[in-house]
Amino acid sequence: MSAPAYYSTSQAVYLGWKMKKLALGIIALIMAAALIGISLTGFALFSADREKAKIGVIGPLSGDVASLFEGVKNGALLALKDSGADIEFVFEDGKCSGRDAVTAAKKLIEIDGVEAILGGLCSGETLAIAPVVDSEGVVLVSAGSTNPTISGISEYVFRTIPHDAVQGKTLAEAVYNLKYRKPAIIFINNDYGSALKDVIANRLRELNIGALAVEAFEQDAKDFRTQLLKIQSKNPDSLIIVSLAKEPPIILKQAKELGMELQFFGPETFADNDVIQNSGHAINGTIFTYPHVSTTSIAQDFREKYKKEYGRDTDAYAAEAYDAATILINAIKAGNTTGPQIKNYLNSINLEGASGTIQFDPNGDVQKEYDLYIIEDGAYKLYSQ
């Protein structure tokens, strides 16, 4: 999935929406004039009777990536519950697709009238939405999109998760530091996977080991034996799997069936509970990266509340979503209801949140590190090299 295709699609569709807005604006002026002419009291009552504030939430509610969105949804809803704010969340299915995410964003802005948007989860969603929110002046905060090109894409786009320029470097250096000298890479061919693969491969080259093989697969793939056989022919000692949530269990099991006894590495998506459960014993020993988990009392309290609320340990992206929702809710509670007001509020914050310190740089990014984790017996724990 390429970002330029989404941009051109959104621009084409956008002209229609602009014409609609112009027509609605003319109608609104006529109605306002009529109201003023009839009754100033009636106009005041109409203005005061406003709906509650709304925050849109975009992510894959359906499809193969939906399990990754559970953490975002749960974290955001827990933040709303904790805030006690009279704010409504409006969920829309971005389907991990730029085209669907654009449709969702336009609906949230033009029909639902949201004050801000939390999303997308997939990088392709966020890259596609960016020109829409930039044109409309609506703030967007992502809790899961890590593609490096999102940095500085719009003054209205922020994210509470560190980007893949940091994650890819950490993964490549883990391979090197653990003395693996013949790594291979298999990656999902989308905005997330391609960007992270590039960072990993570039850093491996800088470390003078490179990747023996680099094989791509499409987002709807269900059989990876062709790519795995090509990789196996190169005799690697490790395999870096850059994927979303549904692919790792299949890749790991098929690799084991082919007799590939390797050290497996993965990115933050491996923290998803479904990935671990569906992989069975095949995932044991896999090392993956995840944003540094804060150990403050605030972060510990969040993890306890999350487990009490949902009956399980914190899902991937849950803490980042909790913080994204919290800052948007706080902005609205402080009286900021326009895009520029919310944007300025976010640029001024320095918050200790569930995922760590939230303070945005000029590109809308947070400065956090990635740690290494290892999966053993159906659970993951911090890995010490």
CORNOR-V23526 format. One record per pair of residues at least 12 apart in sequence whose C-alpha atoms are under 8 Angstrom apart, sorted by the first residue. I is the first residue (numbers start at 1). J is the second residue. Records with the same first field share a line. If there is no record, write none. Layout:
# CORNOR-V23526
I = J ; J
This chain:
# CORNOR-V23526
1 = 98 ; 124 ; 189 ; 190 ; 191
2 = 124 ; 190 ; 191
3 = 98 ; 124 ; 127 ; 128 ; 191
6 = 98 ; 99 ; 102 ; 128
7 = 128 ; 131
9 = 99
10 = 99 ; 102 ; 128 ; 131 ; 132
52 = 86 ; 87 ; 88
53 = 86 ; 87 ; 88 ; 114 ; 115 ; 332
54 = 87 ; 88 ; 89 ; 90 ; 112 ; 113 ; 114 ; 115 ; 116
55 = 87 ; 88 ; 89 ; 90 ; 114 ; 115 ; 116 ; 117 ; 118 ; 328
56 = 89 ; 90 ; 91 ; 92 ; 108 ; 114 ; 115 ; 116 ; 117 ; 118
57 = 89 ; 90 ; 91 ; 92 ; 117 ; 118 ; 119 ; 120
58 = 91 ; 92 ; 93 ; 94 ; 101 ; 104 ; 105 ; 117 ; 118 ; 119 ; 120 ; 121
59 = 92 ; 93 ; 94 ; 95 ; 96 ; 101 ; 119 ; 120 ; 121 ; 122 ; 125
60 = 93 ; 94 ; 95 ; 96 ; 121
61 = 92 ; 93 ; 94 ; 95
62 = 93 ; 95
63 = 95
64 = 245 ; 246
65 = 95 ; 96 ; 244 ; 245 ; 246
66 = 95
67 = 245 ; 272 ; 274
68 = 245 ; 269 ; 272 ; 316 ; 317
69 = 121 ; 317
70 = 315 ; 318
71 = 314 ; 315 ; 316 ; 317 ; 318 ; 321
72 = 121 ; 143 ; 316 ; 317 ; 318 ; 320 ; 321 ; 322
73 = 318 ; 321
74 = 310 ; 318
75 = 306 ; 317 ; 318 ; 319 ; 320 ; 321 ; 322
76 = 318 ; 321 ; 322 ; 323 ; 324 ; 325 ; 326
77 = 322
78 = 306 ; 322
79 = 322 ; 323 ; 325 ; 326
80 = 325 ; 326 ; 329
83 = 326 ; 329
85 = 329 ; 333
87 = 329
90 = 108
92 = 104 ; 108
94 = 120 ; 125
96 = 121 ; 122 ; 124 ; 125
97 = 122 ; 124 ; 125
98 = 124 ; 125 ; 126 ; 127 ; 128 ; 129
99 = 125 ; 128
100 = 125
101 = 120 ; 125 ; 126 ; 128 ; 129
102 = 125 ; 128 ; 129 ; 132
105 = 129 ; 132 ; 133
106 = 132
109 = 138
115 = 138 ; 139 ; 337 ; 338 ; 339
116 = 138 ; 139 ; 140 ; 328 ; 339
117 = 138 ; 139 ; 140 ; 141
118 = 140 ; 141 ; 142 ; 143 ; 324 ; 325
119 = 140 ; 141 ; 142 ; 143 ; 144
120 = 141 ; 142 ; 143 ; 144 ; 145
121 = 142 ; 143 ; 144 ; 145
122 = 144 ; 145 ; 192
123 = 144 ; 145 ; 146 ; 147 ; 191 ; 192
124 = 190 ; 191 ; 192
126 = 142 ; 145 ; 150
127 = 150
130 = 153 ; 154 ; 157
131 = 154
133 = 156 ; 157
134 = 154 ; 155 ; 156 ; 157
137 = 156 ; 339 ; 340
138 = 156 ; 338 ; 339 ; 340
139 = 156 ; 157 ; 158 ; 339 ; 340 ; 342 ; 343
140 = 156 ; 157 ; 158
141 = 157 ; 158 ; 159 ; 160 ; 324
142 = 157 ; 158 ; 159 ; 160 ; 161 ; 321 ; 324
143 = 159 ; 160 ; 161 ; 317 ; 320 ; 321 ; 324
144 = 159 ; 160 ; 161 ; 317 ; 320 ; 321
145 = 159 ; 161 ; 163 ; 192
146 = 161 ; 162 ; 163 ; 164 ; 192
147 = 163 ; 164 ; 191 ; 192 ; 195 ; 196
148 = 163 ; 164 ; 165 ; 195
151 = 363 ; 364 ; 365
152 = 362 ; 363 ; 364
153 = 363
155 = 343 ; 363 ; 364
156 = 339 ; 343
157 = 364
158 = 360 ; 363 ; 364 ; 365
159 = 324 ; 364 ; 365 ; 366
160 = 320 ; 321 ; 323 ; 324 ; 358 ; 365 ; 366
161 = 291 ; 320 ; 365 ; 366 ; 368
162 = 291 ; 365 ; 366 ; 367 ; 368 ; 369
163 = 365
164 = 195 ; 196 ; 199
165 = 196 ; 199
166 = 369 ; 370
167 = 196 ; 267 ; 289 ; 290 ; 369 ; 370
168 = 196 ; 197 ; 199 ; 200 ; 203
169 = 199 ; 200 ; 203
170 = 289 ; 370 ; 371
171 = 200 ; 265 ; 266 ; 267 ; 288 ; 289
172 = 200 ; 201 ; 203 ; 204
173 = 203 ; 204
176 = 204 ; 207
177 = 385
178 = 385
180 = 237 ; 238
181 = 209 ; 237
182 = 209 ; 210 ; 211 ; 212 ; 235 ; 236 ; 237 ; 238
183 = 210 ; 211 ; 212 ; 213 ; 236 ; 237 ; 238 ; 239 ; 240
184 = 211 ; 212 ; 213 ; 214 ; 231 ; 236 ; 238 ; 239 ; 240
185 = 197 ; 211 ; 213 ; 214 ; 215 ; 239 ; 240 ; 241 ; 242
186 = 214 ; 215 ; 216 ; 217 ; 227 ; 239 ; 240 ; 241 ; 242
187 = 214 ; 215 ; 216 ; 217 ; 241 ; 242 ; 243
188 = 216 ; 217 ; 218 ; 219 ; 242 ; 243 ; 244
189 = 216 ; 217 ; 218 ; 219
190 = 218 ; 219
193 = 242 ; 243
196 = 242
197 = 242
212 = 231 ; 234 ; 236
213 = 230 ; 231 ; 234
214 = 231
215 = 227 ; 231
221 = 247
222 = 247 ; 250
223 = 250 ; 251
224 = 250 ; 251 ; 254
225 = 254 ; 255
228 = 255
229 = 258
232 = 260
236 = 262
237 = 262 ; 263
238 = 262 ; 263 ; 264 ; 265
239 = 262 ; 263 ; 264 ; 265
240 = 264 ; 265 ; 266
241 = 264 ; 265 ; 266 ; 267
242 = 266 ; 267
243 = 266 ; 267 ; 269
244 = 269
245 = 269 ; 270 ; 272 ; 274 ; 275
246 = 275
248 = 270 ; 275 ; 279
249 = 275 ; 276 ; 278 ; 279 ; 280 ; 282 ; 283
250 = 279
252 = 279 ; 282 ; 283
253 = 279 ; 282
256 = 282
263 = 285 ; 286
264 = 285 ; 286 ; 287
265 = 286 ; 287 ; 288
266 = 286 ; 287 ; 288 ; 289
267 = 288 ; 289 ; 290
268 = 288 ; 289 ; 290 ; 291 ; 316
269 = 316
270 = 288
271 = 288 ; 290 ; 315 ; 316 ; 380
272 = 315 ; 316
273 = 315 ; 316
276 = 375 ; 378 ; 379
277 = 378
280 = 378
281 = 377 ; 378
283 = 375 ; 376
284 = 375 ; 376 ; 377 ; 378
285 = 374 ; 375 ; 376
286 = 374 ; 375 ; 376
287 = 372 ; 373 ; 374 ; 375 ; 383
288 = 372 ; 373 ; 374
289 = 370 ; 371 ; 372 ; 373
290 = 370 ; 371 ; 372 ; 373
291 = 368 ; 369 ; 370 ; 371
292 = 355 ; 356 ; 368 ; 369 ; 370 ; 371
293 = 355 ; 356
294 = 354 ; 355 ; 356
296 = 356
298 = 352 ; 353 ; 354
299 = 353 ; 354 ; 355 ; 356
300 = 354
302 = 319 ; 354
319 = 354 ; 355
320 = 354 ; 355
322 = 354
323 = 353 ; 354 ; 355 ; 358
327 = 346
328 = 342
331 = 345 ; 346
346 = 360
347 = 359 ; 360 ; 361
372 = 384
